[in-house]
Amino acid sequence: PEHPTESHYVNLCSASTLVGHMAVCSSVVLQLLCARVAWRMAKSMRQALWTSALLNVELPAHRVRQAPSSEMQGFTPYAGPAYHLGD
C-alpha cells in the first residue's frame, strides 16, 4: 500500500520537549523585556531631543555663551604627543 496506517508513539512530555518549551517561553519573556527597555530608551531620547530643541529656541540672553577667556586663546586640543597602546 502507498500510505500505511501505522501509529507511532511519541512522548510529548520528554525532557527535551520540556527544555524546548521552557527555552521558547523564556525567549518570549526576554524579548518583551528588551522591547520595553528599547521603548523607554526611545522615549527618553525623544524627550531629551525635544527639551534641547526648546532650550536652543528659547535661550534667554543671560544664558548665551560668552567668547572664550584670554587664557583659553591659543589652546589646541590633542596637541600633545601621540600615545599608542602597543608601544
N, C-alpha and C positions, 0 to 999 in steps of 0.2 A: 504494500500500500504506500501511497505517496505521503500521506500525513498520518503517522501512527498516533494513536491516542494513548500515550504514556503519561503517567503523572509522576512528577519529581517532587521529592520532599525538600523544601527549602526552609531552613531555620531563620526566621525573621528576627529572632531575639539573640543572635550570636554576639560575641564580644566585639567583633569587628563592625557589625552593624550598629551596635550601641555607641562605639567610639566615633563612627562616621556621623551619626546623628548628633552627637554632642559637639563635634567639630563644626558642623553646619550651623547649629544653634548659636555656638559661641562666636562664629564669624559674623552672623547677622547682628548679634548684640554689639560686637566690636565695631562693625560698620556704622551702626546707628550712633554710637558714642563719637566716632570720628566725624560723622556728619554734623553732630551737634556742636562739636568743638570748632569745626570749619565754619559753621554758620555764625557762631559767636565771634570768631576772628573777623569774618567779613563784615559783620555788623559793627564791630569796633573800628575797623579800618574806615568804613563809610562814615561813621560818626566823627572820627579824627579828621578825615578829609573835609567834611562839611564844616567842622569847627575852625580848621586852619583857613579855609576859604573865607569864612565870615571874618576872621581876625585880619586877614590881608585886606579885605574890602573896607572894614570899619575901624582901621587903626587910628587911634587918637594921635594928636600932634605930639604929645609928651612922650609917646612910646616909639616915635620914629627913630631909627638907628642913626647915631651920630657918626661923623667921619672918624677913622681910627686916630688914636692919640699919636703924639710925636715919637713916643718910644717904640711904637709898632711900625713906624716908617722904615722901609728897607728890610723888613723881615721877610725871608723867603722860606716857606715850609719845605721840608725834606732837603735842606741844603747841606746836611752833614754827609759823612762818608757812608757808602752803601755797605750793609752787612748781609751776609748770606748764611743760611743755616748749615751748609755743608763745609764752610771754611773753618 
